[in-house]
Amino acid sequence: MKKISIEVDGMQCSMCEKHVNEAIKEKFFVKDVKSSNTEKLTTIITDKDLPVEKLKNTIEEAGYSVGSIKEEIYEKKGILGFLKKI
């Protein structure tokens, strides 16, 4: 799975966060998406390759500015996370 972190400027409240999340969910199949207006960050968890330029355009079309985009391997952590290592 992948974790994609996107700097998003222009979110002012929880409704803005919801607007960004819904815009992404409408155009992409993702496991999870969360946005934070205080951190100016949207985080996407997916098991598919997402085109970065299309992600950027989707957020900009929703009315927000996009900064850096970082992709990394995501491993779910939790109480049973150790089972993958066995």
C-alpha positions as CSV (number, residue, x, y, z in Angstrom):
1,M,0.0,0.0,0.0
2,K,1.0,3.6,-0.5
3,K,0.7,6.7,1.6
4,I,0.5,10.0,-0.3
5,S,1.0,13.2,1.6
6,I,0.0,16.4,-0.1
7,E,0.5,20.0,1.1
8,V,-2.8,21.8,0.6
9,D,-3.1,25.5,1.2
10,G,-6.4,27.3,1.5
11,M,-8.4,25.0,3.8
12,Q,-9.8,27.1,6.6
13,C,-12.2,24.8,8.4
14,S,-13.6,21.2,8.7
15,M,-15.9,21.9,5.7
16,C,-12.9,22.7,3.6
17,E,-11.3,19.4,4.7
18,K,-14.5,17.5,3.8
19,H,-14.6,19.3,0.4
20,V,-11.0,18.2,-0.4
21,N,-11.7,14.6,0.8
22,E,-14.9,14.3,-1.3
23,A,-13.2,15.7,-4.4
24,I,-10.5,13.0,-4.1
25,K,-13.0,10.2,-3.4
26,E,-15.1,11.2,-6.4
27,K,-12.2,10.7,-8.9
28,F,-10.0,8.0,-7.3
29,F,-10.4,4.7,-5.5
30,V,-8.7,5.1,-2.2
31,K,-8.7,3.2,1.1
32,D,-8.7,6.4,3.2
33,V,-8.3,10.1,2.8
34,K,-7.9,12.6,5.6
35,S,-7.3,16.3,5.5
36,S,-6.2,18.8,8.2
37,N,-6.6,22.5,7.7
38,T,-4.3,23.3,10.7
39,E,-1.5,21.1,9.3
40,K,-2.3,22.1,5.7
41,L,-2.0,18.4,4.8
42,T,-4.1,15.8,3.0
43,T,-3.1,12.1,3.5
44,I,-4.2,9.4,1.1
45,I,-3.9,5.6,1.7
46,T,-4.3,3.5,-1.4
47,D,-3.3,0.2,-2.9
48,K,-3.3,1.7,-6.4
49,D,-0.9,3.9,-8.3
50,L,-2.5,7.3,-8.5
51,P,-1.4,9.9,-11.2
52,V,0.2,12.7,-9.2
53,E,-0.7,15.4,-11.8
54,K,-4.4,14.3,-11.8
55,L,-4.4,14.4,-8.0
56,K,-3.0,17.9,-8.1
57,N,-5.5,19.1,-10.7
58,T,-8.4,17.6,-8.7
59,I,-7.5,19.5,-5.6
60,E,-6.8,22.7,-7.5
61,E,-10.2,22.4,-9.3
62,A,-11.8,22.2,-5.8
63,G,-10.3,25.6,-5.1
64,Y,-7.1,24.9,-3.2
65,S,-3.4,25.3,-3.8
66,V,-1.1,22.3,-3.9
67,G,2.5,22.3,-2.6
68,S,4.7,19.3,-2.3
69,I,3.5,15.7,-2.8
70,K,5.3,12.9,-1.1
71,E,4.7,9.1,-1.7
72,E,5.9,6.4,0.6
73,I,5.3,2.8,1.4
74,Y,2.5,2.4,4.0
75,E,2.3,-0.5,6.4
76,K,-0.7,-0.6,8.7
77,K,0.4,-0.4,12.3
78,G,-1.7,-1.6,15.2
79,I,-2.1,-4.2,17.8
80,L,-1.8,-7.1,15.3
81,G,0.8,-5.5,13.0
82,F,3.4,-7.9,14.2
83,L,1.6,-10.8,12.5
84,K,3.0,-9.7,9.1
85,K,6.5,-10.4,10.3
86,I,5.8,-14.0,11.3
